C-alpha cells in the first residue's frame, strides 16, 4: 500500500513540487490550447521571434520537470528550520529527510 510522506501537508513548499507544477502547467497549456499559443507567438515583435526558438516554451516545460526531479533529492534547509532571527539556526519545523 502506498503511504504519504510525513510532511505531505507542506508539499507546496517543496521546490520539487513547485517546479514540476510549473512544467506541467506550461506543457498543459501547449497541449490544450495550441492555437492560442500560436496566436500569442505571432503577435510578438520580430525581435523576439529571432531571439527565441519556436520550441523554447516546450523546452522550458521539460526543464522545469527535470529540475523538479533534481530538487527532490537536494536538501532544502529552509524546510527544516524556522526563521527565528538567528540566521536560520532554529528548531526543525518539518520532520523528514530533506523533502
C-alpha positions in Angstrom: 0.0 0.0 0.0 1.2 3.5 -0.8 1.7 5.9 2.1 2.1 9.6 2.1 5.3 11.2 3.4 5.1 12.7 6.9 5.3 16.3 5.6 2.7 15.9 2.9 0.7 18.9 4.2 3.7 21.2 3.5 4.3 19.9 0.0 3.5 23.3 -1.6 6.8 24.5 0.0 8.9 21.9 -1.8 10.8 23.2 -4.8 10.3 19.8 -6.5 6.6 20.3 -6.3 6.7 23.9 -7.5 9.0 23.2 -10.5 7.0 20.2 -11.6 3.7 22.1 -11.3 5.2 24.9 -13.5 6.4 22.4 -16.1 3.1 20.6 -16.1 1.3 23.9 -16.4 3.4 25.1 -19.4 3.2 21.8 -21.2 -0.6 21.5 -20.4 -1.3 24.9 -21.9 0.8 24.0 -25.0 -1.2 20.8 -25.4 -4.7 22.1 -24.6 -4.5 25.5 -26.4 -2.0 25.2 -29.3 -3.9 27.7 -31.4 -3.9 30.3 -28.7 -0.2 29.8 -28.0 0.5 30.2 -31.8 -1.6 33.3 -31.9 0.3 34.9 -29.0 3.6 33.9 -30.6 2.6 35.6 -33.9 1.7 38.9 -32.3 5.1 39.2 -30.6 7.6 41.6 -32.2 10.0 40.2 -34.8 13.0 40.9 -32.5 11.6 38.3 -30.0 11.0 35.8 -32.8 14.6 36.0 -33.8 15.9 35.8 -30.2 13.7 32.8 -29.0 13.5 29.5 -30.9 10.0 28.3 -31.7 10.2 25.2 -29.4 11.6 27.2 -26.5 8.4 27.1 -24.4 8.2 23.4 -24.7 11.8 23.0 -23.5 11.2 25.4 -20.6 8.4 23.0 -19.5 10.7 20.0 -19.8 13.5 21.8 -18.0 11.1 22.6 -15.1 10.1 18.9 -14.8 13.8 17.8 -14.8 14.7 20.4 -12.3 11.9 19.2 -10.1 13.4 15.8 -10.0 16.7 17.2 -9.0 15.2 19.4 -6.4 13.6 16.4 -4.8 16.9 14.9 -3.9 18.6 18.1 -2.7 18.2 19.1 1.0 16.1 22.2 1.3 17.3 23.7 4.6 14.6 26.3 4.8 12.1 23.5 5.2 13.9 22.2 8.2 14.5 25.3 10.3 12.2 28.1 11.5 13.1 31.7 10.8 13.8 32.8 14.4 16.2 35.7 13.6 19.2 33.5 14.4 20.4 33.1 10.8 18.4 30.0 10.2 19.5 28.1 13.2 16.1 27.5 14.7 14.4 24.3 15.7 13.3 21.9 13.0 9.9 22.8 11.6 9.3 19.8 9.4 10.5 16.3 10.3 11.9 14.2 7.5 15.0 13.7 5.4 15.3 16.7 3.0 11.9 16.9 1.4 
